[in-house]
Structures are given as C-alpha cells and as structure tokens.
Amino acid sequence: MYKATEFADILLKGNSVLAWEYIEKYKDEEILTIYENIITPAMHQIGALWENNEITVADEHIATAVCDFVLSRISSIHMSRHGSAPRKRAMFLCLEGEQHFLGLKMANFLFIDHGWETKYFGPNLPLEYARHTAAEWEPDAIGLSVSIVTNLPKLKSYCDQLEASSPSATIFVGGRLGAKYDLTSHISRNTQIVGDLTVINDWLKNYQMGEKENAAY
C-alpha cells in the first residue's frame, strides 16, 4: 500500500507539486502513519544512496527541502483539526553542529497533533540558547536530535544542563545514532532514547491517559 521508494524518487526529482500530490492521497491517515510508512523510510533510502555515493550532496539537499515543504503542509492540515487550547509545552532542537532536522520536525508536529504547544528551533542550536529557553519557558518535554558520532560528547552536556534548567521535563534523544549505539553514558537520568516516532506517540498517549486519570480524582 505504501511505496516509500516511489516517494523517494519524487523527492530526488525536486518536484514539490508531485510530492504533495503523492502524499495527498494519504492525508486522511493518521499523521504517524504517514511519517513512519512513507516519509521516514523514503529519507532513510535517500540517506543510504548518499552514503554509497549514488547521489550527490545537492541531490540530498533538494530532497530534504521538498520533504520539509511536505511536512509543513501535512502539519497545517492536521493542526486545523485540533481546536483545543494547548496545555503542555515541548521544545525541539538539534545539537550544535547537527543539520539533520526532518525527524525532529516530525516529532514536533506529532506533539502539536496531540495538542501540545511547542517551540521548534531546528538545526544547530548552541547549548546556551537552549538552556536559556528551558529555564524561562519551563517545558514539560525536550526533544534533542543527534546524528553525528563526533557530536556525542556534547550530548551529555545538553542533557545535564537542560535537566538542571527544567527539572520536571522529560528529555528525548532521537536521530539515527539511537538505533546504532548504546548512548547510556551520554544521557541523564530523565532522558529517553527514541528509536522511532511510534515510541513518542505511545508516550504521548500514556501521558494524556495519566492526565485524564488524575483529573478523575
């Protein structure tokens, strides 16, 4: 039913109109279904092609740009279906030196889809700015993305200092390294490693369920 390879080919052509026409066929699906069955595997395939020198950096960049456009348009449709005022807060950022943001952006949109208020900072945010926002805004969740092995030493500093700035926040770490390496020594006690968006979706459902149960008392 879902053809991620076909979507990857469209992204590599750089045609945003065709890309949206393809996704529009599935616009009534849950947003997680679109992310996990079409967009994520398509971008993984493009990443593999780039790593194997089968496409150029320019090809990868144009595919990312088109995918970014599609993500924003999907989000605008799903956000219009949720009229309730946001109750909880989450912020999302890539570590300094990190440029791979699409997974992070999907996580951000997933939180919005569940009624959260979010701040999305995207790629390459220095720790001092992240820490300042966390201290002032006091988010309930913080999403971090790391995809480059050489940036792992920074991860522990981000986790520790963000946890100190916003002690009640749950910190999520995503990116392709989470599925390949044991990141235990690079995270804090309130940090969760996220292998895919399904983990986040389940966490959000359980979080909301807990809120409803507490409200019943």
C-alpha positions in Angstrom: 0.0 0.0 0.0 2.7 2.5 1.0 5.5 2.9 -1.5 8.4 4.8 0.2 10.7 4.0 -2.7 8.3 5.8 -5.1 8.2 8.8 -2.8 12.0 8.9 -2.5 12.2 9.1 -6.3 9.8 12.0 -6.4 11.8 13.8 -3.7 15.0 13.4 -5.6 13.4 15.0 -8.6 12.9 18.1 -6.5 9.3 18.4 -7.6 7.2 19.7 -4.6 4.0 19.6 -6.6 4.3 15.9 -7.4 5.5 15.2 -3.8 2.4 16.8 -2.4 0.1 15.1 -4.9 1.6 11.8 -3.7 1.1 12.5 0.0 -2.3 14.0 -0.5 -3.6 10.5 -1.3 -3.0 9.6 2.3 -3.9 12.9 4.0 -6.8 11.2 5.9 -4.5 8.7 7.5 -3.1 9.3 11.0 -0.1 11.6 10.9 2.1 8.9 12.5 1.2 6.5 9.7 2.4 9.0 7.0 5.6 9.6 8.9 6.5 6.0 9.7 5.4 4.3 6.5 6.2 6.9 3.8 8.4 9.8 4.8 10.9 8.2 7.2 11.7 5.2 5.1 12.0 7.4 2.0 14.5 9.7 3.7 16.4 6.7 5.0 16.7 5.4 1.5 17.9 8.8 0.3 20.5 8.8 3.1 21.7 5.4 2.1 22.1 6.5 -1.5 24.1 9.5 -0.4 26.4 7.3 1.9 27.0 5.0 -1.0 27.9 7.9 -3.4 24.9 7.1 -5.6 23.6 10.6 -5.3 25.3 13.9 -4.7 25.0 16.3 -1.7 23.0 18.6 -4.0 20.5 15.7 -4.6 20.2 15.1 -0.9 19.6 18.8 -0.2 16.9 19.2 -2.7 15.1 16.0 -1.5 15.3 17.4 2.1 13.9 20.8 1.0 11.0 19.2 -0.8 10.3 16.8 2.2 10.4 19.8 4.5 7.7 21.5 2.4 5.6 18.4 2.5 5.9 18.1 6.3 4.8 21.6 6.9 1.8 21.2 4.6 0.8 18.0 6.3 1.0 19.6 9.7 -1.1 22.6 8.6 -3.9 20.2 7.7 -3.7 18.2 10.9 -3.4 21.2 13.2 -6.6 22.6 11.8 -8.4 19.6 13.2 -7.4 20.3 16.8 -9.1 23.3 18.2 -8.4 22.8 21.9 -6.0 25.1 23.7 -2.6 23.6 24.3 -2.0 22.6 27.9 1.6 21.2 27.9 4.8 22.5 26.4 7.7 20.9 24.4 10.8 22.3 22.7 12.8 20.6 20.0 16.4 21.3 18.8 19.4 19.8 17.1 22.7 19.9 18.9 25.2 22.4 17.8 26.8 21.2 14.6 23.8 19.0 13.7 22.0 19.8 10.5 19.6 16.7 10.1 16.3 18.0 11.3 13.5 16.2 9.5 13.0 13.5 12.2 13.0 16.3 14.8 10.4 18.3 12.9 8.2 15.2 12.6 8.4 14.7 16.4 7.5 18.4 16.9 4.4 18.1 14.6 3.4 14.9 16.4 3.3 16.8 19.7 1.3 19.5 18.1 -1.1 16.9 16.8 -1.6 15.8 20.4 -2.5 19.3 21.5 0.9 20.5 22.9 2.4 24.0 22.5 5.9 23.7 21.0 9.0 25.7 20.2 10.9 24.2 17.3 14.4 25.5 16.9 15.6 23.2 14.1 19.3 22.6 13.3 22.4 23.7 15.1 21.3 25.4 18.3 24.1 26.2 20.8 23.5 24.9 24.3 23.4 28.4 25.9 20.3 29.4 24.0 18.6 26.1 24.6 19.3 26.3 28.3 18.0 29.9 28.5 14.7 28.9 26.8 14.3 25.9 29.0 14.8 28.0 32.2 12.4 30.7 31.1 9.7 28.7 29.3 9.8 25.6 31.6 8.8 22.9 29.0 7.3 19.6 30.0 9.3 17.8 27.3 12.5 18.5 25.4 13.5 16.7 22.2 17.1 16.6 21.0 18.5 15.2 17.8 22.0 13.9 17.2 23.1 12.0 14.1 26.9 12.6 14.0 29.2 10.4 16.2 31.6 13.2 16.8 28.9 15.2 18.4 28.1 12.6 21.1 30.4 14.2 23.7 28.1 17.3 23.6 25.0 15.2 24.2 25.7 14.6 28.0 26.2 18.4 28.5 23.0 19.2 26.7 21.1 16.6 28.8 22.6 17.6 32.1 22.2 21.3 31.7 18.7 21.2 30.2 17.6 18.9 33.0 19.0 21.4 35.5 17.2 24.3 33.8 13.9 22.4 33.6 13.9 19.6 36.2 10.4 18.4 35.5 10.9 18.0 31.8 11.3 14.6 30.1 14.2 14.7 27.7 14.0 12.7 24.4 17.0 11.9 22.3 16.4 10.9 18.7 18.4 10.6 15.5 20.0 7.7 13.7 22.6 7.1 16.4 20.0 6.0 18.9 19.4 2.8 16.9 23.1 2.1 16.3 24.9 2.8 19.5 24.4 2.5 23.3 24.0 6.1 24.4 23.6 5.3 28.1 26.8 7.1 29.1 25.8 10.2 27.1 22.4 10.9 28.7 21.0 12.0 32.0 18.6 10.1 34.3 15.5 11.8 32.9 16.4 11.1 29.3 14.7 8.6 27.0 16.3 7.2 23.8 13.8 7.3 20.9 14.3 4.7 18.1 11.3 5.8 16.1 8.2 8.1 16.2 6.0 5.3 17.5 7.8 5.5 20.8 6.9 9.2 21.1 3.3 8.6 20.0 2.9 5.9 22.7 4.5 8.2 25.3 2.1 11.0 24.4 -1.0 8.7 24.6 0.2 7.4 28.0 0.9 10.9 29.2 -2.6 12.1 28.2 -4.1 9.0 29.8 -2.3 9.7 33.0 -3.7 13.3 32.9 -7.2 12.1 32.5 -6.9 9.6 35.3 -5.5 12.3 37.6 -8.3 14.7 36.7 -10.9 12.0 37.7 -9.8 12.2 41.3 
